[in-house]
Amino acid sequence: MKKIMIKAQVVCLMALFPLLAAQAQGPARVGQPLTSQCAACHGVQGLSTLPNAPHLAGQPWQYLEEQLQLYRSGKRRHEIMNLLAKPLTDQQIQDIATWYSSIQIQIVVPPGS
């Protein structure tokens, strides 16, 4: 049941994935090593295991990049995210955003939907 709920939450993202993947900047794998600290809250593959942390896998790179920039600048407030984003360079933010946006998510719609 939990898997179905998680997969259903990203239905809209999957519809947009081909467009987003085509726009992703740079090679996706470059950002993967930068995400080790992200895994504690957002999961190893970007699928959160915590109820108050969003899934990052499959999100549009533009959204991820903008949110990390906002955390880094302090315009978006979150105690942990502000600390983690502060030392990131623009290139590292782009690489992280590209990595998470490149992860494909399979959607399984519940029967009868």
Backbone hydrogen bonds, N-H to C=O, Kabsch-Sander energy under -0.5 kcal/mol:
donor,donor_aa,acceptor,acceptor_aa,energy
5,M,1,M,-2.2
6,I,2,K,-2.5
7,K,3,K,-2.6
8,A,4,I,-2.5
9,Q,5,M,-1.5
10,V,6,I,-0.6
10,V,7,K,-0.9
11,V,8,A,-1.3
14,M,10,V,-2.0
15,A,11,V,-1.5
16,L,12,C,-1.0
17,F,13,L,-1.1
19,L,16,L,-0.7
20,L,16,L,-2.1
21,A,17,F,-3.2
22,A,18,P,-1.5
23,Q,19,L,-1.0
24,A,20,L,-1.0
24,A,21,A,-0.5
30,V,27,P,-1.1
31,G,28,A,-1.5
32,Q,28,A,-0.5
32,Q,29,R,-0.8
34,L,31,G,-0.9
35,T,32,Q,-1.8
36,S,33,P,-0.9
39,A,35,T,-1.4
40,A,37,Q,-0.7
41,C,38,C,-1.3
42,H,38,C,-3.1
43,G,39,A,-1.5
46,G,43,G,-1.5
48,S,46,G,-0.7
49,T,41,C,-0.7
50,L,41,C,-0.8
53,A,50,L,-1.2
56,L,46,G,-2.8
57,A,46,G,-1.9
58,G,100,Y,-2.7
59,Q,56,L,-1.8
64,L,60,P,-2.2
65,E,61,W,-2.8
66,E,62,Q,-2.3
67,Q,63,Y,-2.5
68,L,64,L,-2.3
69,Q,65,E,-2.2
70,L,66,E,-2.3
71,Y,67,Q,-2.5
72,R,68,L,-2.6
73,S,69,Q,-2.3
74,G,70,L,-1.1
75,K,70,L,-1.0
76,R,70,L,-1.8
77,R,75,K,-0.5
78,H,76,R,-0.5
82,N,78,H,-3.1
83,L,79,E,-1.1
84,L,80,I,-2.4
85,A,81,M,-2.6
86,K,82,N,-1.6
88,L,85,A,-1.6
93,I,89,T,-2.3
94,Q,90,D,-2.3
95,D,91,Q,-2.6
96,I,92,Q,-2.6
97,A,93,I,-2.5
98,T,94,Q,-2.5
99,W,95,D,-2.3
100,Y,96,I,-2.4
101,S,97,A,-2.1
102,S,98,T,-1.3
102,S,99,W,-0.6
103,I,99,W,-0.6
103,I,100,Y,-0.9
109,V,107,I,-0.5
113,S,110,P,-1.5
